[in-house]
Every structure is written in structure tokens, then in C-alpha cells.
């Protein structure tokens, strides 16, 4: 009895140790990718891109979190953007979908899935994910910015109340120094840049991306 107990205890200890090492390794790896992602967001230039050998996370692993998958997907989006590659969109979307499965109430993932659907012209799908983002993260800055961009991209189809809501959010966030950088970043890469800048200029709100030199 004692011998069986000792063997069982040893097995549990080994599994726990292995799990701890695996989780720590995954966390360090994700942290490195997150750090590189932040540097890309600051640089915004292809000359700043240095290839990082990214391994696909093991989606079935108990040690991969929704955050891990989100960070990998975000980083790969930047890689694809800066290298002008269109071949990874399905792969990136798959990572976000896996993240949403692991944590369905995380608004950030639904925001990204909404953006992807928009670029693919799948408006109903984009609206569905945006509604989920609002349901789980209505007060989050990222959700508000997503609402603004989607409405301005889809301006011709949007209802008057949606246009008013998006414009109020735009003017409110752009006039607040705390959120100015996030709004500026969104507008810089948005297909609706001209329309967004025109609205800000009309309301006499200056933002770096909307300056004539940019």
C-alpha cells in the first residue's frame, strides 16, 4: 500500500513539474512575442521588422491560454502587414477563433474577428462579433474604437443613430489625451482614414495622422 502510494506521489510530482516547466516556457515565449509586438506598434515601419521564428501554439495543450493565442495572432498580423503578405489571413483568423473558444467572453478577440470579417466584406459576421465585443466589453476603449471604425467604413449602410453614436465616440476619444494615441493609430491604418480625418478637422480636433504631411 505504502509502495503504491509512493509511486503515485512520484508520478503526480513528475506531471506537476513537467506542467510547471511547460507553462513557464509558454509564458516566457508569449512574453517575448508580446515585447516584439509592442516594438512593431511603435515603429510601424517594415525596416524595423526582424523575423522571429514563431512556432504554432499547440491548440490542444492545456498550457496555452486565450491570451497566448491572441498575442500570436496579433504578432502574425503585423508580420503579414509589414511584409505585404496576404497568405496568412486564414491562419491568423484561426488563432483568434481558438482564443475565442477558450475565452468566449473576452471582448478583445471579438474586436479582432470583427475587423477581419470587415476586410473580407462579411458585414453580418463583422456585426455579430462587434455586438459580442460590446456585450462583454462595452466600456473598453478597444471596443469603442472598433465601433467607430466599422461605422465609418460602412458609412453608406449605417443608420443615422449609428453614425451619431460613432461620431460622438470619435470626438470624445480624440479630444482626450489619454486615448489620442489609440485613435491616431486606428485612423492611420483605416480604410476610412479620409472620412475620419475630415470629421475631426471639421470639429477642429488636431491629430497627428490627419496632418497634411501624413
C-alpha beads as a LAMMPS data file, in Angstrom:
LAMMPS data file: protein, C-alpha beads

214 atoms
213 bonds

1 atom types
1 bond types

-500.0 500.0 xlo xhi
-500.0 500.0 ylo yhi
-500.0 500.0 zlo zhi

Masses

1 110.0

Atoms # bond

1 1 1 0.000 0.000 0.000
2 1 1 2.756 2.394 1.003
3 1 1 4.794 1.470 -2.079
4 1 1 1.816 2.121 -4.394
5 1 1 1.208 5.447 -2.679
6 1 1 4.859 6.470 -3.140
7 1 1 4.757 5.564 -6.838
8 1 1 1.538 7.542 -7.295
9 1 1 3.014 10.516 -5.439
10 1 1 6.129 10.355 -7.625
11 1 1 4.047 10.302 -10.816
12 1 1 1.969 13.254 -9.666
13 1 1 5.132 15.181 -8.797
14 1 1 6.653 14.500 -12.220
15 1 1 3.472 15.570 -14.036
16 1 1 3.231 18.717 -11.904
17 1 1 6.889 19.565 -12.533
18 1 1 6.533 18.983 -16.267
19 1 1 3.369 21.068 -16.331
20 1 1 5.055 23.901 -14.470
21 1 1 8.040 23.919 -16.814
22 1 1 5.788 23.786 -19.886
23 1 1 3.635 26.633 -18.602
24 1 1 6.682 28.729 -17.709
25 1 1 8.224 28.122 -21.139
26 1 1 4.958 29.089 -22.847
27 1 1 4.686 32.233 -20.717
28 1 1 8.256 33.327 -21.487
29 1 1 7.732 32.676 -25.193
30 1 1 4.478 34.631 -25.246
31 1 1 6.147 37.442 -23.312
32 1 1 8.908 37.665 -25.918
33 1 1 6.351 37.850 -28.725
34 1 1 4.362 40.483 -26.813
35 1 1 7.506 42.575 -26.362
36 1 1 8.293 42.338 -30.074
37 1 1 4.695 43.236 -30.887
38 1 1 4.926 46.412 -28.828
39 1 1 8.109 47.417 -30.656
40 1 1 6.370 46.914 -34.014
41 1 1 3.442 49.049 -32.930
42 1 1 5.814 51.840 -32.001
43 1 1 7.937 51.548 -35.148
44 1 1 5.187 50.983 -37.755
45 1 1 7.877 50.537 -40.426
46 1 1 8.828 47.444 -42.380
47 1 1 12.509 48.322 -41.974
48 1 1 12.098 47.687 -38.261
49 1 1 10.781 44.160 -38.757
50 1 1 13.101 41.377 -37.679
51 1 1 11.970 37.853 -38.349
52 1 1 11.171 35.869 -35.235
53 1 1 10.902 32.117 -35.565
54 1 1 7.336 31.606 -34.401
55 1 1 6.048 28.144 -33.643
56 1 1 2.343 27.455 -33.889
57 1 1 0.988 27.096 -30.365
58 1 1 -0.357 23.660 -29.609
59 1 1 -4.092 24.411 -29.621
60 1 1 -4.881 21.250 -27.697
61 1 1 -2.338 21.928 -24.966
62 1 1 -3.722 22.693 -21.526
63 1 1 -0.940 25.240 -21.063
64 1 1 -1.890 27.540 -23.965
65 1 1 -4.249 30.327 -22.902
66 1 1 -6.608 32.568 -24.840
67 1 1 -4.135 35.394 -24.251
68 1 1 -1.280 33.357 -25.750
69 1 1 -3.273 32.711 -28.924
70 1 1 -4.370 36.351 -29.120
71 1 1 -0.791 37.619 -28.859
72 1 1 0.466 35.154 -31.502
73 1 1 -2.352 36.148 -33.857
74 1 1 -1.695 39.862 -33.302
75 1 1 2.003 39.467 -33.949
76 1 1 1.437 37.481 -37.109
77 1 1 -0.954 40.168 -38.319
78 1 1 1.846 42.685 -38.001
79 1 1 4.260 40.397 -39.758
80 1 1 1.813 39.940 -42.632
81 1 1 1.128 43.677 -42.826
82 1 1 4.748 44.764 -42.819
83 1 1 5.784 42.086 -45.323
84 1 1 2.706 42.742 -47.513
85 1 1 1.695 39.106 -47.245
86 1 1 -1.899 38.005 -47.825
87 1 1 -1.277 34.300 -47.367
88 1 1 -1.742 34.054 -43.598
89 1 1 -5.206 35.571 -43.128
90 1 1 -6.946 32.221 -42.609
91 1 1 -4.241 31.092 -40.187
92 1 1 -4.492 34.322 -38.195
93 1 1 -8.269 34.160 -38.079
94 1 1 -7.979 30.564 -36.857
95 1 1 -5.802 31.645 -33.921
96 1 1 -8.336 34.293 -32.912
97 1 1 -11.160 31.769 -33.202
98 1 1 -9.280 29.355 -30.945
99 1 1 -8.744 32.196 -28.479
100 1 1 -12.480 32.954 -28.545
101 1 1 -13.283 29.300 -27.874
102 1 1 -11.023 29.259 -24.818
103 1 1 -12.350 32.590 -23.539
104 1 1 -15.640 33.468 -25.268
105 1 1 -16.344 36.467 -23.020
106 1 1 -13.103 38.326 -23.893
107 1 1 -14.087 41.363 -25.966
108 1 1 -10.610 41.926 -27.443
109 1 1 -10.778 38.734 -29.514
110 1 1 -14.220 39.602 -30.864
111 1 1 -12.930 43.050 -31.863
112 1 1 -10.180 41.456 -33.944
113 1 1 -12.530 38.900 -35.511
114 1 1 -14.865 41.758 -36.397
115 1 1 -12.018 43.599 -38.146
116 1 1 -11.053 40.510 -40.127
117 1 1 -14.655 39.961 -41.218
118 1 1 -14.825 43.599 -42.328
119 1 1 -11.768 43.270 -44.535
120 1 1 -13.360 40.215 -46.122
121 1 1 -16.608 42.073 -46.770
122 1 1 -18.545 39.792 -44.411
123 1 1 -20.623 42.529 -42.790
124 1 1 -23.063 40.296 -40.913
125 1 1 -20.206 38.346 -39.376
126 1 1 -18.408 41.582 -38.505
127 1 1 -21.537 42.954 -36.850
128 1 1 -22.021 39.738 -34.886
129 1 1 -18.518 39.900 -33.389
130 1 1 -18.819 43.631 -32.724
131 1 1 -22.051 43.017 -30.826
132 1 1 -20.286 40.354 -28.754
133 1 1 -17.435 42.795 -28.078
134 1 1 -19.972 45.362 -26.880
135 1 1 -21.760 42.754 -24.795
136 1 1 -18.611 41.698 -22.954
137 1 1 -16.588 44.925 -23.062
138 1 1 -18.868 47.882 -23.697
139 1 1 -16.756 50.308 -21.680
140 1 1 -13.428 49.205 -23.151
141 1 1 -11.505 51.651 -25.298
142 1 1 -10.771 48.988 -27.929
143 1 1 -14.499 48.273 -28.321
144 1 1 -15.352 51.949 -28.764
145 1 1 -12.631 52.371 -31.384
146 1 1 -13.873 49.282 -33.225
147 1 1 -17.403 50.723 -33.267
148 1 1 -16.051 53.984 -34.696
149 1 1 -14.018 52.332 -37.439
150 1 1 -16.669 49.833 -38.500
151 1 1 -19.326 52.545 -38.709
152 1 1 -17.109 54.889 -40.737
153 1 1 -16.013 52.124 -43.101
154 1 1 -19.645 51.079 -43.530
155 1 1 -20.870 54.690 -43.570
156 1 1 -23.225 54.355 -46.533
157 1 1 -25.051 51.429 -44.920
158 1 1 -25.037 52.694 -41.327
159 1 1 -28.196 54.081 -39.746
160 1 1 -28.328 57.704 -38.611
161 1 1 -28.258 56.764 -34.920
162 1 1 -25.169 54.577 -35.553
163 1 1 -23.422 57.471 -37.308
164 1 1 -24.258 59.836 -34.450
165 1 1 -23.052 57.353 -31.821
166 1 1 -19.791 56.634 -33.673
167 1 1 -19.120 60.333 -34.249
168 1 1 -19.752 61.190 -30.607
169 1 1 -17.330 58.445 -29.575
170 1 1 -14.744 59.648 -32.110
171 1 1 -14.851 63.262 -30.974
172 1 1 -14.854 62.304 -27.307
173 1 1 -11.872 59.944 -27.524
174 1 1 -9.847 62.127 -29.916
175 1 1 -10.247 65.137 -27.633
176 1 1 -8.955 63.146 -24.647
177 1 1 -5.151 62.956 -24.412
178 1 1 -5.462 59.624 -22.654
179 1 1 -6.965 57.991 -25.761
180 1 1 -5.454 60.147 -28.501
181 1 1 -2.657 57.696 -29.377
182 1 1 -5.088 54.784 -29.781
183 1 1 -7.400 56.807 -32.015
184 1 1 -4.460 58.050 -34.059
185 1 1 -3.181 54.503 -34.519
186 1 1 -6.579 53.268 -35.685
187 1 1 -7.036 56.095 -38.183
188 1 1 -3.532 55.654 -39.614
189 1 1 -4.308 52.168 -40.906
190 1 1 -8.044 52.522 -41.504
191 1 1 -9.664 52.386 -44.969
192 1 1 -11.909 55.174 -43.638
193 1 1 -8.969 57.465 -42.856
194 1 1 -10.116 60.320 -45.118
195 1 1 -13.659 60.341 -43.743
196 1 1 -12.421 60.146 -40.148
197 1 1 -9.897 62.941 -40.657
198 1 1 -12.484 65.133 -42.356
199 1 1 -14.794 64.770 -39.361
200 1 1 -12.018 65.645 -36.898
201 1 1 -10.822 68.588 -38.982
202 1 1 -14.380 69.929 -39.270
203 1 1 -14.628 69.818 -35.469
204 1 1 -11.198 71.431 -35.098
205 1 1 -9.581 68.472 -33.390
206 1 1 -5.945 68.015 -34.371
207 1 1 -4.498 64.545 -34.585
208 1 1 -1.019 63.643 -35.942
209 1 1 -2.197 61.201 -38.618
210 1 1 -4.579 63.755 -40.081
211 1 1 -1.909 66.409 -40.591
212 1 1 -1.199 67.301 -44.279
213 1 1 2.290 65.757 -44.136
214 1 1 0.775 62.361 -43.277

Bonds

1 1 1 2
2 1 2 3
3 1 3 4
4 1 4 5
5 1 5 6
6 1 6 7
7 1 7 8
8 1 8 9
9 1 9 10
10 1 10 11
11 1 11 12
12 1 12 13
13 1 13 14
14 1 14 15
15 1 15 16
16 1 16 17
17 1 17 18
18 1 18 19
19 1 19 20
20 1 20 21
21 1 21 22
22 1 22 23
23 1 23 24
24 1 24 25
25 1 25 26
26 1 26 27
27 1 27 28
28 1 28 29
29 1 29 30
30 1 30 31
31 1 31 32
32 1 32 33
33 1 33 34
34 1 34 35
35 1 35 36
36 1 36 37
37 1 37 38
38 1 38 39
39 1 39 40
40 1 40 41
41 1 41 42
42 1 42 43
43 1 43 44
44 1 44 45
45 1 45 46
46 1 46 47
47 1 47 48
48 1 48 49
49 1 49 50
50 1 50 51
51 1 51 52
52 1 52 53
53 1 53 54
54 1 54 55
55 1 55 56
56 1 56 57
57 1 57 58
58 1 58 59
59 1 59 60
60 1 60 61
61 1 61 62
62 1 62 63
63 1 63 64
64 1 64 65
65 1 65 66
66 1 66 67
67 1 67 68
68 1 68 69
69 1 69 70
70 1 70 71
71 1 71 72
72 1 72 73
73 1 73 74
74 1 74 75
75 1 75 76
76 1 76 77
77 1 77 78
78 1 78 79
79 1 79 80
80 1 80 81
81 1 81 82
82 1 82 83
83 1 83 84
84 1 84 85
85 1 85 86
86 1 86 87
87 1 87 88
88 1 88 89
89 1 89 90
90 1 90 91
91 1 91 92
92 1 92 93
93 1 93 94
94 1 94 95
95 1 95 96
96 1 96 97
97 1 97 98
98 1 98 99
99 1 99 100
100 1 100 101
101 1 101 102
102 1 102 103
103 1 103 104
104 1 104 105
105 1 105 106
106 1 106 107
107 1 107 108
108 1 108 109
109 1 109 110
110 1 110 111
111 1 111 112
112 1 112 113
113 1 113 114
114 1 114 115
115 1 115 116
116 1 116 117
117 1 117 118
118 1 118 119
119 1 119 120
120 1 120 121
121 1 121 122
122 1 122 123
123 1 123 124
124 1 124 125
125 1 125 126
126 1 126 127
127 1 127 128
128 1 128 129
129 1 129 130
130 1 130 131
131 1 131 132
132 1 132 133
133 1 133 134
134 1 134 135
135 1 135 136
136 1 136 137
137 1 137 138
138 1 138 139
139 1 139 140
140 1 140 141
141 1 141 142
142 1 142 143
143 1 143 144
144 1 144 145
145 1 145 146
146 1 146 147
147 1 147 148
148 1 148 149
149 1 149 150
150 1 150 151
151 1 151 152
152 1 152 153
153 1 153 154
154 1 154 155
155 1 155 156
156 1 156 157
157 1 157 158
158 1 158 159
159 1 159 160
160 1 160 161
161 1 161 162
162 1 162 163
163 1 163 164
164 1 164 165
165 1 165 166
166 1 166 167
167 1 167 168
168 1 168 169
169 1 169 170
170 1 170 171
171 1 171 172
172 1 172 173
173 1 173 174
174 1 174 175
175 1 175 176
176 1 176 177
177 1 177 178
178 1 178 179
179 1 179 180
180 1 180 181
181 1 181 182
182 1 182 183
183 1 183 184
184 1 184 185
185 1 185 186
186 1 186 187
187 1 187 188
188 1 188 189
189 1 189 190
190 1 190 191
191 1 191 192
192 1 192 193
193 1 193 194
194 1 194 195
195 1 195 196
196 1 196 197
197 1 197 198
198 1 198 199
199 1 199 200
200 1 200 201
201 1 201 202
202 1 202 203
203 1 203 204
204 1 204 205
205 1 205 206
206 1 206 207
207 1 207 208
208 1 208 209
209 1 209 210
210 1 210 211
211 1 211 212
212 1 212 213
213 1 213 214
